[in-house]
Amino acid sequence: MITCREATQIVLQAEDRTLPLAERLSLRLHQRICSNCRRFSRQVDLMRQASTRWRNYSQE
């Protein structure tokens, strides 16, 4: 089982690279148990979406 610190690192690394199957499964298992890490993952996704929208808006 991975720790919360490792889970947050994996979530952030997933922005830059494709995660191997073992890391994806470890992260999913951890997030099933840990609501704080689920929330962090949703927040990172929300920030990514917001920055994409901002880039698209400023290019118009």
PDB file of N, CA, C and O in Angstrom, chain B, residues numbered from 101:
ATOM      1  N   MET B 101       0.848  -1.178   0.000  1.00  0.00           N
ATOM      2  CA  MET B 101       0.000   0.000   0.000  1.00  0.00           C
ATOM      3  C   MET B 101       0.892   1.238   0.000  1.00  0.00           C
ATOM      4  O   MET B 101       1.855   1.324   0.762  1.00  0.00           O
ATOM      5  N   ILE B 102       0.559   2.189  -0.861  1.00  0.00           N
ATOM      6  CA  ILE B 102       1.330   3.417  -0.933  1.00  0.00           C
ATOM      7  C   ILE B 102       0.835   4.405   0.128  1.00  0.00           C
ATOM      8  O   ILE B 102      -0.286   4.293   0.626  1.00  0.00           O
ATOM      9  N   THR B 103       1.687   5.366   0.460  1.00  0.00           N
ATOM     10  CA  THR B 103       1.320   6.390   1.431  1.00  0.00           C
ATOM     11  C   THR B 103       0.641   7.557   0.713  1.00  0.00           C
ATOM     12  O   THR B 103       0.624   7.621  -0.516  1.00  0.00           O
ATOM     13  N   CYS B 104       0.086   8.472   1.500  1.00  0.00           N
ATOM     14  CA  CYS B 104      -0.538   9.665   0.919  1.00  0.00           C
ATOM     15  C   CYS B 104       0.491  10.508   0.171  1.00  0.00           C
ATOM     16  O   CYS B 104       0.194  11.057  -0.890  1.00  0.00           O
ATOM     17  N   ARG B 105       1.675  10.610   0.712  1.00  0.00           N
ATOM     18  CA  ARG B 105       2.733  11.380   0.057  1.00  0.00           C
ATOM     19  C   ARG B 105       3.058  10.774  -1.318  1.00  0.00           C
ATOM     20  O   ARG B 105       3.204  11.498  -2.302  1.00  0.00           O
ATOM     21  N   GLU B 106       3.169   9.455  -1.372  1.00  0.00           N
ATOM     22  CA  GLU B 106       3.450   8.791  -2.649  1.00  0.00           C
ATOM     23  C   GLU B 106       2.287   8.959  -3.613  1.00  0.00           C
ATOM     24  O   GLU B 106       2.493   9.139  -4.813  1.00  0.00           O
ATOM     25  N   ALA B 107       1.060   8.901  -3.092  1.00  0.00           N
ATOM     26  CA  ALA B 107      -0.123   9.062  -3.946  1.00  0.00           C
ATOM     27  C   ALA B 107      -0.158  10.452  -4.578  1.00  0.00           C
ATOM     28  O   ALA B 107      -0.461  10.585  -5.763  1.00  0.00           O
ATOM     29  N   THR B 108       0.151  11.493  -3.790  1.00  0.00           N
ATOM     30  CA  THR B 108       0.142  12.837  -4.361  1.00  0.00           C
ATOM     31  C   THR B 108       1.247  13.003  -5.400  1.00  0.00           C
ATOM     32  O   THR B 108       1.054  13.686  -6.405  1.00  0.00           O
ATOM     33  N   GLN B 109       2.392  12.390  -5.165  1.00  0.00           N
ATOM     34  CA  GLN B 109       3.467  12.448  -6.161  1.00  0.00           C
ATOM     35  C   GLN B 109       3.051  11.771  -7.457  1.00  0.00           C
ATOM     36  O   GLN B 109       3.334  12.273  -8.545  1.00  0.00           O
ATOM     37  N   ILE B 110       2.384  10.639  -7.340  1.00  0.00           N
ATOM     38  CA  ILE B 110       1.941   9.914  -8.529  1.00  0.00           C
ATOM     39  C   ILE B 110       0.908  10.737  -9.299  1.00  0.00           C
ATOM     40  O   ILE B 110       0.956  10.804 -10.527  1.00  0.00           O
ATOM     41  N   VAL B 111      -0.023  11.360  -8.579  1.00  0.00           N
ATOM     42  CA  VAL B 111      -1.043  12.189  -9.231  1.00  0.00           C
ATOM     43  C   VAL B 111      -0.376  13.320 -10.013  1.00  0.00           C
ATOM     44  O   VAL B 111      -0.752  13.602 -11.150  1.00  0.00           O
ATOM     45  N   LEU B 112       0.608  13.958  -9.402  1.00  0.00           N
ATOM     46  CA  LEU B 112       1.295  15.060 -10.081  1.00  0.00           C
ATOM     47  C   LEU B 112       2.139  14.566 -11.249  1.00  0.00           C
ATOM     48  O   LEU B 112       2.223  15.241 -12.275  1.00  0.00           O
ATOM     49  N   GLN B 113       2.758  13.416 -11.113  1.00  0.00           N
ATOM     50  CA  GLN B 113       3.570  12.856 -12.201  1.00  0.00           C
ATOM     51  C   GLN B 113       2.695  12.413 -13.363  1.00  0.00           C
ATOM     52  O   GLN B 113       3.151  12.399 -14.506  1.00  0.00           O
ATOM     53  N   ALA B 114       1.463  12.054 -13.096  1.00  0.00           N
ATOM     54  CA  ALA B 114       0.554  11.601 -14.153  1.00  0.00           C
ATOM     55  C   ALA B 114       0.270  12.713 -15.162  1.00  0.00           C
ATOM     56  O   ALA B 114      -0.157  12.439 -16.283  1.00  0.00           O
ATOM     57  N   GLU B 115       0.506  13.968 -14.766  1.00  0.00           N
ATOM     58  CA  GLU B 115       0.342  15.089 -15.692  1.00  0.00           C
ATOM     59  C   GLU B 115       1.422  15.073 -16.766  1.00  0.00           C
ATOM     60  O   GLU B 115       1.200  15.555 -17.877  1.00  0.00           O
ATOM     61  N   ASP B 116       2.593  14.521 -16.442  1.00  0.00           N
ATOM     62  CA  ASP B 116       3.740  14.594 -17.339  1.00  0.00           C
ATOM     63  C   ASP B 116       4.066  13.296 -18.062  1.00  0.00           C
ATOM     64  O   ASP B 116       4.761  13.310 -19.078  1.00  0.00           O
ATOM     65  N   ARG B 117       3.579  12.200 -17.559  1.00  0.00           N
ATOM     66  CA  ARG B 117       3.933  10.912 -18.166  1.00  0.00           C
ATOM     67  C   ARG B 117       2.790   9.917 -17.991  1.00  0.00           C
ATOM     68  O   ARG B 117       1.906  10.099 -17.155  1.00  0.00           O
ATOM     69  N   THR B 118       2.831   8.870 -18.794  1.00  0.00           N
ATOM     70  CA  THR B 118       1.861   7.787 -18.673  1.00  0.00           C
ATOM     71  C   THR B 118       2.301   6.874 -17.543  1.00  0.00           C
ATOM     72  O   THR B 118       3.450   6.434 -17.490  1.00  0.00           O
ATOM     73  N   LEU B 119       1.383   6.600 -16.653  1.00  0.00           N
ATOM     74  CA  LEU B 119       1.720   5.763 -15.501  1.00  0.00           C
ATOM     75  C   LEU B 119       1.659   4.287 -15.874  1.00  0.00           C
ATOM     76  O   LEU B 119       0.761   3.856 -16.598  1.00  0.00           O
ATOM     77  N   PRO B 120       2.622   3.517 -15.374  1.00  0.00           N
ATOM     78  CA  PRO B 120       2.555   2.066 -15.572  1.00  0.00           C
ATOM     79  C   PRO B 120       1.342   1.489 -14.832  1.00  0.00           C
ATOM     80  O   PRO B 120       0.815   2.099 -13.902  1.00  0.00           O
ATOM     81  N   LEU B 121       0.926   0.336 -15.256  1.00  0.00           N
ATOM     82  CA  LEU B 121      -0.256  -0.312 -14.688  1.00  0.00           C
ATOM     83  C   LEU B 121      -0.152  -0.461 -13.176  1.00  0.00           C
ATOM     84  O   LEU B 121      -1.122  -0.195 -12.467  1.00  0.00           O
ATOM     85  N   ALA B 122       0.991  -0.876 -12.673  1.00  0.00           N
ATOM     86  CA  ALA B 122       1.149  -1.092 -11.227  1.00  0.00           C
ATOM     87  C   ALA B 122       0.918   0.202 -10.449  1.00  0.00           C
ATOM     88  O   ALA B 122       0.277   0.185  -9.398  1.00  0.00           O
ATOM     89  N   GLU B 123       1.435   1.325 -10.958  1.00  0.00           N
ATOM     90  CA  GLU B 123       1.228   2.609 -10.274  1.00  0.00           C
ATOM     91  C   GLU B 123      -0.227   3.039 -10.332  1.00  0.00           C
ATOM     92  O   GLU B 123      -0.768   3.533  -9.343  1.00  0.00           O
ATOM     93  N   ARG B 124      -0.864   2.858 -11.476  1.00  0.00           N
ATOM     94  CA  ARG B 124      -2.283   3.221 -11.593  1.00  0.00           C
ATOM     95  C   ARG B 124      -3.129   2.419 -10.619  1.00  0.00           C
ATOM     96  O   ARG B 124      -4.017   2.966  -9.966  1.00  0.00           O
ATOM     97  N   LEU B 125      -2.855   1.123 -10.519  1.00  0.00           N
ATOM     98  CA  LEU B 125      -3.628   0.279  -9.606  1.00  0.00           C
ATOM     99  C   LEU B 125      -3.370   0.641  -8.151  1.00  0.00           C
ATOM    100  O   LEU B 125      -4.301   0.690  -7.347  1.00  0.00           O
ATOM    101  N   SER B 126      -2.115   0.895  -7.811  1.00  0.00           N
ATOM    102  CA  SER B 126      -1.781   1.300  -6.439  1.00  0.00           C
ATOM    103  C   SER B 126      -2.484   2.604  -6.076  1.00  0.00           C
ATOM    104  O   SER B 126      -3.010   2.750  -4.973  1.00  0.00           O
ATOM    105  N   LEU B 127      -2.487   3.545  -7.011  1.00  0.00           N
ATOM    106  CA  LEU B 127      -3.136   4.827  -6.767  1.00  0.00           C
ATOM    107  C   LEU B 127      -4.643   4.654  -6.591  1.00  0.00           C
ATOM    108  O   LEU B 127      -5.235   5.227  -5.676  1.00  0.00           O
ATOM    109  N   ARG B 128      -5.251   3.876  -7.456  1.00  0.00           N
ATOM    110  CA  ARG B 128      -6.702   3.648  -7.345  1.00  0.00           C
ATOM    111  C   ARG B 128      -7.063   2.984  -6.031  1.00  0.00           C
ATOM    112  O   ARG B 128      -8.045   3.358  -5.389  1.00  0.00           O
ATOM    113  N   LEU B 129      -6.278   2.003  -5.630  1.00  0.00           N
ATOM    114  CA  LEU B 129      -6.538   1.316  -4.368  1.00  0.00           C
ATOM    115  C   LEU B 129      -6.414   2.294  -3.203  1.00  0.00           C
ATOM    116  O   LEU B 129      -7.260   2.303  -2.309  1.00  0.00           O
ATOM    117  N   HIS B 130      -5.377   3.108  -3.209  1.00  0.00           N
ATOM    118  CA  HIS B 130      -5.187   4.077  -2.140  1.00  0.00           C
ATOM    119  C   HIS B 130      -6.338   5.081  -2.115  1.00  0.00           C
ATOM    120  O   HIS B 130      -6.844   5.423  -1.045  1.00  0.00           O
ATOM    121  N   GLN B 131      -6.751   5.552  -3.287  1.00  0.00           N
ATOM    122  CA  GLN B 131      -7.816   6.548  -3.338  1.00  0.00           C
ATOM    123  C   GLN B 131      -9.164   5.978  -2.914  1.00  0.00           C
ATOM    124  O   GLN B 131     -10.038   6.725  -2.476  1.00  0.00           O
ATOM    125  N   ARG B 132      -9.341   4.685  -3.037  1.00  0.00           N
ATOM    126  CA  ARG B 132     -10.566   4.055  -2.540  1.00  0.00           C
ATOM    127  C   ARG B 132     -10.672   4.186  -1.020  1.00  0.00           C
ATOM    128  O   ARG B 132     -11.762   4.297  -0.460  1.00  0.00           O
ATOM    129  N   ILE B 133      -9.517   4.172  -0.379  1.00  0.00           N
ATOM    130  CA  ILE B 133      -9.463   4.189   1.078  1.00  0.00           C
ATOM    131  C   ILE B 133      -9.367   5.610   1.618  1.00  0.00           C
ATOM    132  O   ILE B 133      -9.929   5.913   2.670  1.00  0.00           O
ATOM    133  N   CYS B 134      -8.665   6.475   0.911  1.00  0.00           N
ATOM    134  CA  CYS B 134      -8.306   7.799   1.432  1.00  0.00           C
ATOM    135  C   CYS B 134      -9.099   8.910   0.738  1.00  0.00           C
ATOM    136  O   CYS B 134      -8.864   9.212  -0.432  1.00  0.00           O
ATOM    137  N   SER B 135     -10.026   9.504   1.459  1.00  0.00           N
ATOM    138  CA  SER B 135     -10.843  10.568   0.870  1.00  0.00           C
ATOM    139  C   SER B 135     -10.031  11.834   0.605  1.00  0.00           C
ATOM    140  O   SER B 135     -10.336  12.578  -0.327  1.00  0.00           O
ATOM    141  N   ASN B 136      -9.006  12.086   1.408  1.00  0.00           N
ATOM    142  CA  ASN B 136      -8.176  13.276   1.182  1.00  0.00           C
ATOM    143  C   ASN B 136      -7.417  13.187  -0.137  1.00  0.00           C
ATOM    144  O   ASN B 136      -7.296  14.182  -0.851  1.00  0.00           O
ATOM    145  N   CYS B 137      -6.915  12.020  -0.459  1.00  0.00           N
ATOM    146  CA  CYS B 137      -6.197  11.850  -1.730  1.00  0.00           C
ATOM    147  C   CYS B 137      -7.153  11.890  -2.914  1.00  0.00           C
ATOM    148  O   CYS B 137      -6.782  12.361  -3.989  1.00  0.00           O
ATOM    149  N   ARG B 138      -8.367  11.407  -2.737  1.00  0.00           N
ATOM    150  CA  ARG B 138      -9.378  11.534  -3.797  1.00  0.00           C
ATOM    151  C   ARG B 138      -9.656  13.004  -4.056  1.00  0.00           C
ATOM    152  O   ARG B 138      -9.734  13.434  -5.207  1.00  0.00           O
ATOM    153  N   ARG B 139      -9.804  13.771  -2.992  1.00  0.00           N
ATOM    154  CA  ARG B 139     -10.066  15.204  -3.115  1.00  0.00           C
ATOM    155  C   ARG B 139      -8.898  15.902  -3.805  1.00  0.00           C
ATOM    156  O   ARG B 139      -9.108  16.737  -4.685  1.00  0.00           O
ATOM    157  N   PHE B 140      -7.680  15.571  -3.417  1.00  0.00           N
ATOM    158  CA  PHE B 140      -6.496  16.176  -4.036  1.00  0.00           C
ATOM    159  C   PHE B 140      -6.470  15.887  -5.534  1.00  0.00           C
ATOM    160  O   PHE B 140      -6.180  16.775  -6.337  1.00  0.00           O
ATOM    161  N   SER B 141      -6.771  14.660  -5.904  1.00  0.00           N
ATOM    162  CA  SER B 141      -6.775  14.281  -7.317  1.00  0.00           C
ATOM    163  C   SER B 141      -7.826  15.078  -8.091  1.00  0.00           C
ATOM    164  O   SER B 141      -7.566  15.525  -9.208  1.00  0.00           O
ATOM    165  N   ARG B 142      -9.002  15.256  -7.506  1.00  0.00           N
ATOM    166  CA  ARG B 142     -10.054  16.053  -8.156  1.00  0.00           C
ATOM    167  C   ARG B 142      -9.620  17.510  -8.290  1.00  0.00           C
ATOM    168  O   ARG B 142      -9.902  18.150  -9.303  1.00  0.00           O
ATOM    169  N   GLN B 143      -8.933  18.038  -7.270  1.00  0.00           N
ATOM    170  CA  GLN B 143      -8.468  19.425  -7.329  1.00  0.00           C
ATOM    171  C   GLN B 143      -7.421  19.613  -8.422  1.00  0.00           C
ATOM    172  O   GLN B 143      -7.447  20.616  -9.136  1.00  0.00           O
ATOM    173  N   VAL B 144      -6.513  18.671  -8.560  1.00  0.00           N
ATOM    174  CA  VAL B 144      -5.496  18.753  -9.615  1.00  0.00           C
ATOM    175  C   VAL B 144      -6.175  18.709 -10.980  1.00  0.00           C
ATOM    176  O   VAL B 144      -5.806  19.454 -11.887  1.00  0.00           O
ATOM    177  N   ASP B 145      -7.160  17.841 -11.121  1.00  0.00           N
ATOM    178  CA  ASP B 145      -7.888  17.749 -12.389  1.00  0.00           C
ATOM    179  C   ASP B 145      -8.623  19.055 -12.685  1.00  0.00           C
ATOM    180  O   ASP B 145      -8.631  19.517 -13.826  1.00  0.00           O
ATOM    181  N   LEU B 146      -9.235  19.646 -11.675  1.00  0.00           N
ATOM    182  CA  LEU B 146      -9.939  20.908 -11.847  1.00  0.00           C
ATOM    183  C   LEU B 146      -8.979  22.024 -12.268  1.00  0.00           C
ATOM    184  O   LEU B 146      -9.307  22.824 -13.144  1.00  0.00           O
ATOM    185  N   MET B 147      -7.798  22.082 -11.651  1.00  0.00           N
ATOM    186  CA  MET B 147      -6.806  23.093 -12.024  1.00  0.00           C
ATOM    187  C   MET B 147      -6.326  22.892 -13.458  1.00  0.00           C
ATOM    188  O   MET B 147      -6.119  23.858 -14.193  1.00  0.00           O
ATOM    189  N   ARG B 148      -6.150  21.625 -13.851  1.00  0.00           N
ATOM    190  CA  ARG B 148      -5.722  21.340 -15.228  1.00  0.00           C
ATOM    191  C   ARG B 148      -6.785  21.809 -16.211  1.00  0.00           C
ATOM    192  O   ARG B 148      -6.458  22.431 -17.221  1.00  0.00           O
ATOM    193  N   GLN B 149      -8.054  21.520 -15.929  1.00  0.00           N
ATOM    194  CA  GLN B 149      -9.138  21.947 -16.809  1.00  0.00           C
ATOM    195  C   GLN B 149      -9.234  23.471 -16.877  1.00  0.00           C
ATOM    196  O   GLN B 149      -9.440  24.035 -17.951  1.00  0.00           O
ATOM    197  N   ALA B 150      -9.085  24.132 -15.735  1.00  0.00           N
ATOM    198  CA  ALA B 150      -9.172  25.596 -15.700  1.00  0.00           C
ATOM    199  C   ALA B 150      -8.038  26.225 -16.502  1.00  0.00           C
ATOM    200  O   ALA B 150      -8.252  27.200 -17.222  1.00  0.00           O
ATOM    201  N   SER B 151      -6.833  25.672 -16.381  1.00  0.00           N
ATOM    202  CA  SER B 151      -5.715  26.257 -17.134  1.00  0.00           C
ATOM    203  C   SER B 151      -5.879  26.014 -18.626  1.00  0.00           C
ATOM    204  O   SER B 151      -5.498  26.865 -19.431  1.00  0.00           O
ATOM    205  N   THR B 152      -6.434  24.879 -19.010  1.00  0.00           N
ATOM    206  CA  THR B 152      -6.704  24.611 -20.427  1.00  0.00           C
ATOM    207  C   THR B 152      -7.735  25.595 -20.969  1.00  0.00           C
ATOM    208  O   THR B 152      -7.576  26.132 -22.065  1.00  0.00           O
ATOM    209  N   ARG B 153      -8.789  25.825 -20.195  1.00  0.00           N
ATOM    210  CA  ARG B 153      -9.811  26.789 -20.623  1.00  0.00           C
ATOM    211  C   ARG B 153      -9.231  28.186 -20.732  1.00  0.00           C
ATOM    212  O   ARG B 153      -9.554  28.923 -21.664  1.00  0.00           O
ATOM    213  N   TRP B 154      -8.376  28.558 -19.786  1.00  0.00           N
ATOM    214  CA  TRP B 154      -7.776  29.882 -19.813  1.00  0.00           C
ATOM    215  C   TRP B 154      -6.896  30.053 -21.055  1.00  0.00           C
ATOM    216  O   TRP B 154      -6.936  31.091 -21.715  1.00  0.00           O
ATOM    217  N   ARG B 155      -6.099  29.019 -21.366  1.00  0.00           N
ATOM    218  CA  ARG B 155      -5.262  29.095 -22.562  1.00  0.00           C
ATOM    219  C   ARG B 155      -6.113  29.230 -23.805  1.00  0.00           C
ATOM    220  O   ARG B 155      -5.794  30.027 -24.688  1.00  0.00           O
ATOM    221  N   ASN B 156      -7.196  28.462 -23.893  1.00  0.00           N
ATOM    222  CA  ASN B 156      -8.079  28.543 -25.061  1.00  0.00           C
ATOM    223  C   ASN B 156      -8.770  29.908 -25.139  1.00  0.00           C
ATOM    224  O   ASN B 156      -8.955  30.456 -26.225  1.00  0.00           O
ATOM    225  N   TYR B 157      -9.143  30.443 -23.995  1.00  0.00           N
ATOM    226  CA  TYR B 157      -9.812  31.745 -23.964  1.00  0.00           C
ATOM    227  C   TYR B 157      -8.861  32.852 -24.398  1.00  0.00           C
ATOM    228  O   TYR B 157      -9.238  33.728 -25.177  1.00  0.00           O
ATOM    229  N   SER B 158      -7.633  32.815 -23.900  1.00  0.00           N
ATOM    230  CA  SER B 158      -6.680  33.879 -24.218  1.00  0.00           C
ATOM    231  C   SER B 158      -6.160  33.795 -25.644  1.00  0.00           C
ATOM    232  O   SER B 158      -5.608  34.776 -26.142  1.00  0.00           O
ATOM    233  N   GLN B 159      -6.313  32.665 -26.318  1.00  0.00           N
ATOM    234  CA  GLN B 159      -5.882  32.534 -27.709  1.00  0.00           C
ATOM    235  C   GLN B 159      -6.922  33.070 -28.685  1.00  0.00           C
ATOM    236  O   GLN B 159      -6.605  33.321 -29.848  1.00  0.00           O
ATOM    237  N   GLU B 160      -8.124  33.244 -28.239  1.00  0.00           N
ATOM    238  CA  GLU B 160      -9.202  33.716 -29.122  1.00  0.00           C
ATOM    239  C   GLU B 160      -9.142  35.170 -29.376  1.00  0.00           C
ATOM    240  O   GLU B 160      -9.982  35.706 -30.099  1.00  0.00           O
TER     241      GLU B 160
END
